[in-house]
Amino acid sequence: MRTGNIPFRFDMSDLLSRAKQRFGKHVGEVTLNLPFVSFAVSPKSKERKVAQELVIRLADRRVLSAWECCDNCIDDALNSLREIRGILVDKQVELADLRDGPLYLLVEAMTLGIRQFLTFEELLNSGNEAPPHPRFGDFHRPSDVRQAYFDGLEVLRGHISRCLGQVAAIGGIDAPKDGLIVNYQGDWQIAAYQAPALTAEK
């Protein structure tokens, strides 16, 4: 069951600040939208190619759209997220000569989101004061921990989907820019992000 709660917030302050500094005054052929900031870029041919590959490899990953129901599903999803993070890191290596480019920034946004979600998930299971919870069938996490995980994963899916929409734009792919994954499209879920200083000071 999904409650729509936001159990944690992404901290992208440094990344968003760098995006504004690098691209804030650029005039480009592709407009990208991130939480709190939009900018125009002119992708290199290599960035277009890598962006297309990323969309192909990630668009149909089950973990980005599946409906978990038990702890075994959660464990499988966590493993899949780690695999996706591995793919993204490989692409960062491939883009090492374009570290200041827009695609590297978007890939970094996705890896950062996954890392912060995994940290959140670890914290959910680190409470030493929690009473022992006996395993029953496929359920070995307390129900409140399981629910917080489900809600957190929904937030992460929305984040990755909208990032992939921007990646698709760089790749020149005809796909919704507001989210590549069905059911995770629309405006950025601003409440799921810590406001960077450049916004908070206004």
Phi, psi and omega in degrees: 000134178255131184262343185085001178290156176246096187281346175206163180237141177288141173252100180247020189304311182295316180297316181293324177295317178295322179298317180293320180293319185283320191240359186303327183251010181283151170246118184221177184270346181235126177263126180250145180237126173235168177304127175076353184208143174230150181201159181254143182221163173236094185297146173284162181298323179295321179296321178298316181296312181295323178298317178298318179296319180297315180298317180297318185284331187254339188301325185253016178293124188301324184297339182276355181216353185289167181244103181285150181228345185210179183290328176297321177298319179298314180299318178296319181295319179297319177296319180294322178296322177294325177295318178297318178300322177297318177298317181295319178296321177300321179290328175296320177297317180296331182262018185304328180277000179231040183297335180268007183271167183291326181291318177302320180298317180292320177297319177298322179298322179288317179296322179296318179298315179296316181299317181290326176294317180296324175296318177300316181296322178295320179294327179300329186255015185254005183288108180289337183274352182293138179293152179300140182242107183295140178290136177223107183063235181266013183244113177233000173260146173302150186299325181290325177293317179298317181294319178297322177297311180303314181295319179295321179295324177299318179296316180296319179300317178298319179298310182294319180301316182287325173298317180295329175299321177288323176298318179299323178296319177297322181282358181069026182271136178282092182209157180299125179287341183271014177147128183274334184264127178302141183079356177229052180239166180118188181297156176302139179279080190304326181296344181271006183233139172288131181291127178290162183302325183296336177264318185297333184280348182287000000 
